[in-house]
């Protein structure tokens, strides 16, 4: 009876195990910037919600390319990094973006605060969250 109870308990534990996709697979897709914290000093920022008529998108491909695009705005008004395109690699649970406008050929390591099927929260600078929602899933 004890063996049967132990077997049932072990089976239940494995059945409840959550299969969460790896970050390098979960990040792939097109993400729309919803809000961000605009820096207004070294350790301070102001929360900005994106207007409905202005869109900033970041897109991560399976092949390691990164693209930032805009609709109804330009990088001077609203942007994430303002670099256009480049490449990326996942480093543990964070992301290193490499683009030609960056001062280092190493790119920038950006903290991934949250990554789910629908939401991506990045901290590209010392302070402030950049909140994205998934726009569509890539098939490439």
C-alpha atoms as an extended CHARMM CRD file, in Angstrom:
* protein
*
       140  EXT
         1         1  UNK       CA              0.0000000000        0.0000000000        0.0000000000  PROA      1               0.0000000000
         2         2  UNK       CA              2.8460000000        2.3900000000        0.8510000000  PROA      2               0.0000000000
         3         3  UNK       CA              4.4920000000        1.6820000000       -2.5180000000  PROA      3               0.0000000000
         4         4  UNK       CA              1.2410000000        2.3900000000       -4.3340000000  PROA      4               0.0000000000
         5         5  UNK       CA              0.7450000000        5.6400000000       -2.4140000000  PROA      5               0.0000000000
         6         6  UNK       CA              4.3660000000        6.6960000000       -3.1210000000  PROA      6               0.0000000000
         7         7  UNK       CA              3.9630000000        5.8890000000       -6.8050000000  PROA      7               0.0000000000
         8         8  UNK       CA              0.7340000000        7.9050000000       -6.9710000000  PROA      8               0.0000000000
         9         9  UNK       CA              2.3990000000       10.8730000000       -5.2400000000  PROA      9               0.0000000000
        10        10  UNK       CA              5.4170000000       10.8080000000       -7.5810000000  PROA      10              0.0000000000
        11        11  UNK       CA              3.1100000000       10.5560000000      -10.6210000000  PROA      11              0.0000000000
        12        12  UNK       CA              1.1060000000       13.5250000000       -9.3750000000  PROA      12              0.0000000000
        13        13  UNK       CA              4.2640000000       15.6280000000       -8.9290000000  PROA      13              0.0000000000
        14        14  UNK       CA              5.4140000000       14.9150000000      -12.4730000000  PROA      14              0.0000000000
        15        15  UNK       CA              1.9550000000       15.5260000000      -13.8990000000  PROA      15              0.0000000000
        16        16  UNK       CA              1.8820000000       18.9970000000      -12.2970000000  PROA      16              0.0000000000
        17        17  UNK       CA              5.2980000000       19.9360000000      -13.6630000000  PROA      17              0.0000000000
        18        18  UNK       CA              4.9830000000       23.0400000000      -15.8240000000  PROA      18              0.0000000000
        19        19  UNK       CA              6.6380000000       22.8370000000      -19.2330000000  PROA      19              0.0000000000
        20        20  UNK       CA              7.7970000000       26.4050000000      -19.7010000000  PROA      20              0.0000000000
        21        21  UNK       CA              9.4620000000       27.2690000000      -23.0130000000  PROA      21              0.0000000000
        22        22  UNK       CA             13.1200000000       28.2860000000      -22.8840000000  PROA      22              0.0000000000
        23        23  UNK       CA             13.7030000000       32.0830000000      -22.9420000000  PROA      23              0.0000000000
        24        24  UNK       CA             15.4940000000       31.8600000000      -26.3070000000  PROA      24              0.0000000000
        25        25  UNK       CA             12.3130000000       30.3930000000      -27.8210000000  PROA      25              0.0000000000
        26        26  UNK       CA              9.8350000000       32.5190000000      -25.8940000000  PROA      26              0.0000000000
        27        27  UNK       CA             11.4160000000       35.8420000000      -26.9430000000  PROA      27              0.0000000000
        28        28  UNK       CA             11.0030000000       35.1030000000      -30.6650000000  PROA      28              0.0000000000
        29        29  UNK       CA              8.2860000000       37.2870000000      -32.1630000000  PROA      29              0.0000000000
        30        30  UNK       CA              7.1500000000       40.8550000000      -32.6160000000  PROA      30              0.0000000000
        31        31  UNK       CA              6.5500000000       42.9470000000      -29.4900000000  PROA      31              0.0000000000
        32        32  UNK       CA              4.7300000000       46.2880000000      -29.2020000000  PROA      32              0.0000000000
        33        33  UNK       CA              5.9510000000       48.8610000000      -26.6660000000  PROA      33              0.0000000000
        34        34  UNK       CA              3.1040000000       49.6960000000      -24.2710000000  PROA      34              0.0000000000
        35        35  UNK       CA              4.8400000000       51.8610000000      -21.6740000000  PROA      35              0.0000000000
        36        36  UNK       CA              8.2990000000       52.7990000000      -20.5090000000  PROA      36              0.0000000000
        37        37  UNK       CA             10.1690000000       54.8490000000      -17.9970000000  PROA      37              0.0000000000
        38        38  UNK       CA             11.8080000000       57.8450000000      -19.7320000000  PROA      38              0.0000000000
        39        39  UNK       CA             15.0540000000       58.7670000000      -18.0440000000  PROA      39              0.0000000000
        40        40  UNK       CA             15.1840000000       62.2970000000      -16.6570000000  PROA      40              0.0000000000
        41        41  UNK       CA             18.3840000000       62.0260000000      -14.6910000000  PROA      41              0.0000000000
        42        42  UNK       CA             20.8600000000       59.4050000000      -13.6770000000  PROA      42              0.0000000000
        43        43  UNK       CA             18.5930000000       57.5550000000      -11.2480000000  PROA      43              0.0000000000
        44        44  UNK       CA             15.1560000000       58.9640000000      -12.0450000000  PROA      44              0.0000000000
        45        45  UNK       CA             12.5520000000       58.4560000000      -14.7490000000  PROA      45              0.0000000000
        46        46  UNK       CA              9.0010000000       59.3630000000      -15.6880000000  PROA      46              0.0000000000
        47        47  UNK       CA              6.4790000000       56.6810000000      -16.6950000000  PROA      47              0.0000000000
        48        48  UNK       CA              5.2100000000       57.1560000000      -20.2510000000  PROA      48              0.0000000000
        49        49  UNK       CA              2.2720000000       55.2960000000      -21.7930000000  PROA      49              0.0000000000
        50        50  UNK       CA              2.4530000000       55.0060000000      -25.5740000000  PROA      50              0.0000000000
        51        51  UNK       CA             -0.2910000000       56.9800000000      -27.3620000000  PROA      51              0.0000000000
        52        52  UNK       CA             -2.6660000000       54.8670000000      -29.4790000000  PROA      52              0.0000000000
        53        53  UNK       CA             -1.5220000000       56.5140000000      -32.7300000000  PROA      53              0.0000000000
        54        54  UNK       CA              2.2070000000       55.9000000000      -32.1470000000  PROA      54              0.0000000000
        55        55  UNK       CA              3.8140000000       52.4550000000      -32.1330000000  PROA      55              0.0000000000
        56        56  UNK       CA              7.2730000000       51.1220000000      -31.4400000000  PROA      56              0.0000000000
        57        57  UNK       CA              7.9290000000       47.4700000000      -32.2450000000  PROA      57              0.0000000000
        58        58  UNK       CA             10.8660000000       45.2140000000      -31.4710000000  PROA      58              0.0000000000
        59        59  UNK       CA             11.1940000000       41.9110000000      -33.2590000000  PROA      59              0.0000000000
        60        60  UNK       CA             13.4090000000       38.9540000000      -32.4040000000  PROA      60              0.0000000000
        61        61  UNK       CA             13.8850000000       36.2100000000      -35.0040000000  PROA      61              0.0000000000
        62        62  UNK       CA             14.8260000000       32.5730000000      -34.4440000000  PROA      62              0.0000000000
        63        63  UNK       CA             17.9990000000       33.2780000000      -36.4260000000  PROA      63              0.0000000000
        64        64  UNK       CA             19.2560000000       35.8790000000      -33.9340000000  PROA      64              0.0000000000
        65        65  UNK       CA             18.3240000000       39.1240000000      -35.6540000000  PROA      65              0.0000000000
        66        66  UNK       CA             16.7980000000       42.0990000000      -33.8550000000  PROA      66              0.0000000000
        67        67  UNK       CA             14.7410000000       44.8530000000      -35.4870000000  PROA      67              0.0000000000
        68        68  UNK       CA             13.1880000000       48.0150000000      -34.0370000000  PROA      68              0.0000000000
        69        69  UNK       CA             10.5120000000       49.6920000000      -36.1800000000  PROA      69              0.0000000000
        70        70  UNK       CA              8.0970000000       52.5860000000      -35.7870000000  PROA      70              0.0000000000
        71        71  UNK       CA              4.5630000000       53.4810000000      -36.8990000000  PROA      71              0.0000000000
        72        72  UNK       CA              3.3720000000       57.0860000000      -36.5940000000  PROA      72              0.0000000000
        73        73  UNK       CA              6.5130000000       58.1350000000      -34.7200000000  PROA      73              0.0000000000
        74        74  UNK       CA             10.2740000000       58.4040000000      -34.9830000000  PROA      74              0.0000000000
        75        75  UNK       CA             13.0380000000       57.4080000000      -32.5300000000  PROA      75              0.0000000000
        76        76  UNK       CA             13.4350000000       60.9960000000      -31.3020000000  PROA      76              0.0000000000
        77        77  UNK       CA              9.8070000000       60.9930000000      -30.0840000000  PROA      77              0.0000000000
        78        78  UNK       CA              9.4080000000       57.4330000000      -28.7950000000  PROA      78              0.0000000000
        79        79  UNK       CA             11.8680000000       54.5610000000      -28.9630000000  PROA      79              0.0000000000
        80        80  UNK       CA             13.2850000000       51.5650000000      -27.1850000000  PROA      80              0.0000000000
        81        81  UNK       CA             16.9490000000       51.7250000000      -28.1930000000  PROA      81              0.0000000000
        82        82  UNK       CA             16.5480000000       53.7980000000      -31.3510000000  PROA      82              0.0000000000
        83        83  UNK       CA             19.0710000000       51.6310000000      -33.1890000000  PROA      83              0.0000000000
        84        84  UNK       CA             16.9720000000       50.0890000000      -35.9230000000  PROA      84              0.0000000000
        85        85  UNK       CA             18.3370000000       46.5950000000      -36.4000000000  PROA      85              0.0000000000
        86        86  UNK       CA             21.1130000000       44.2730000000      -35.4050000000  PROA      86              0.0000000000
        87        87  UNK       CA             21.5200000000       40.9610000000      -33.6840000000  PROA      87              0.0000000000
        88        88  UNK       CA             20.8380000000       39.4250000000      -30.3040000000  PROA      88              0.0000000000
        89        89  UNK       CA             21.8060000000       36.4790000000      -28.1620000000  PROA      89              0.0000000000
        90        90  UNK       CA             20.3490000000       35.2140000000      -24.9160000000  PROA      90              0.0000000000
        91        91  UNK       CA             22.7680000000       35.1890000000      -21.9930000000  PROA      91              0.0000000000
        92        92  UNK       CA             21.2400000000       33.1640000000      -19.1910000000  PROA      92              0.0000000000
        93        93  UNK       CA             17.8610000000       34.8670000000      -18.7520000000  PROA      93              0.0000000000
        94        94  UNK       CA             18.9460000000       38.2580000000      -20.1410000000  PROA      94              0.0000000000
        95        95  UNK       CA             19.4240000000       39.4510000000      -23.7110000000  PROA      95              0.0000000000
        96        96  UNK       CA             22.4570000000       41.0030000000      -25.3870000000  PROA      96              0.0000000000
        97        97  UNK       CA             21.5100000000       43.2660000000      -28.2940000000  PROA      97              0.0000000000
        98        98  UNK       CA             24.1870000000       44.2470000000      -30.7750000000  PROA      98              0.0000000000
        99        99  UNK       CA             23.4510000000       47.0970000000      -33.1870000000  PROA      99              0.0000000000
       100       100  UNK       CA             25.5980000000       49.4320000000      -35.2780000000  PROA      100             0.0000000000
       101       101  UNK       CA             24.5640000000       52.5590000000      -33.3460000000  PROA      101             0.0000000000
       102       102  UNK       CA             25.9370000000       51.1930000000      -30.0640000000  PROA      102             0.0000000000
       103       103  UNK       CA             29.2580000000       52.4650000000      -28.7770000000  PROA      103             0.0000000000
       104       104  UNK       CA             30.5190000000       48.9430000000      -28.0740000000  PROA      104             0.0000000000
       105       105  UNK       CA             30.8030000000       46.1140000000      -30.5860000000  PROA      105             0.0000000000
       106       106  UNK       CA             29.8470000000       43.8970000000      -27.6340000000  PROA      106             0.0000000000
       107       107  UNK       CA             26.4000000000       45.4820000000      -27.6270000000  PROA      107             0.0000000000
       108       108  UNK       CA             24.3420000000       45.9960000000      -24.4930000000  PROA      108             0.0000000000
       109       109  UNK       CA             23.2510000000       43.3700000000      -22.0070000000  PROA      109             0.0000000000
       110       110  UNK       CA             19.6230000000       44.1100000000      -21.1490000000  PROA      110             0.0000000000
       111       111  UNK       CA             17.9200000000       42.6980000000      -18.0930000000  PROA      111             0.0000000000
       112       112  UNK       CA             14.8110000000       40.6580000000      -18.8010000000  PROA      112             0.0000000000
       113       113  UNK       CA             12.5540000000       41.3380000000      -15.8250000000  PROA      113             0.0000000000
       114       114  UNK       CA              9.5910000000       39.3350000000      -17.1510000000  PROA      114             0.0000000000
       115       115  UNK       CA              9.0580000000       37.1150000000      -20.1830000000  PROA      115             0.0000000000
       116       116  UNK       CA              5.7730000000       35.2920000000      -20.7760000000  PROA      116             0.0000000000
       117       117  UNK       CA              3.8010000000       34.2760000000      -23.8600000000  PROA      117             0.0000000000
       118       118  UNK       CA              2.0870000000       37.7000000000      -23.8940000000  PROA      118             0.0000000000
       119       119  UNK       CA              4.3620000000       40.1320000000      -22.0270000000  PROA      119             0.0000000000
       120       120  UNK       CA              8.0020000000       41.1900000000      -22.1090000000  PROA      120             0.0000000000
       121       121  UNK       CA              9.4650000000       43.6040000000      -19.5670000000  PROA      121             0.0000000000
       122       122  UNK       CA             13.0120000000       44.8250000000      -20.1790000000  PROA      122             0.0000000000
       123       123  UNK       CA             15.3100000000       47.0750000000      -18.1550000000  PROA      123             0.0000000000
       124       124  UNK       CA             17.7680000000       48.5190000000      -20.7040000000  PROA      124             0.0000000000
       125       125  UNK       CA             19.1980000000       51.1780000000      -18.3950000000  PROA      125             0.0000000000
       126       126  UNK       CA             19.8980000000       51.4340000000      -14.6790000000  PROA      126             0.0000000000
       127       127  UNK       CA             16.2930000000       52.3480000000      -13.8890000000  PROA      127             0.0000000000
       128       128  UNK       CA             12.9090000000       51.9240000000      -15.4920000000  PROA      128             0.0000000000
       129       129  UNK       CA             10.9010000000       49.1820000000      -17.1220000000  PROA      129             0.0000000000
       130       130  UNK       CA             10.0440000000       48.9340000000      -20.8120000000  PROA      130             0.0000000000
       131       131  UNK       CA              6.7910000000       46.9760000000      -21.0840000000  PROA      131             0.0000000000
       132       132  UNK       CA              5.9320000000       45.1820000000      -24.3410000000  PROA      132             0.0000000000
       133       133  UNK       CA              3.0020000000       43.0200000000      -25.4270000000  PROA      133             0.0000000000
       134       134  UNK       CA              3.3480000000       40.3070000000      -28.0570000000  PROA      134             0.0000000000
       135       135  UNK       CA              2.0750000000       41.5010000000      -31.4240000000  PROA      135             0.0000000000
       136       136  UNK       CA              2.3890000000       38.2510000000      -33.3860000000  PROA      136             0.0000000000
       137       137  UNK       CA              4.4040000000       35.0660000000      -33.3660000000  PROA      137             0.0000000000
       138       138  UNK       CA              6.9790000000       34.6010000000      -36.1230000000  PROA      138             0.0000000000
       139       139  UNK       CA              7.1570000000       31.4170000000      -38.0980000000  PROA      139             0.0000000000
       140       140  UNK       CA             10.7490000000       31.9780000000      -39.2370000000  PROA      140             0.0000000000
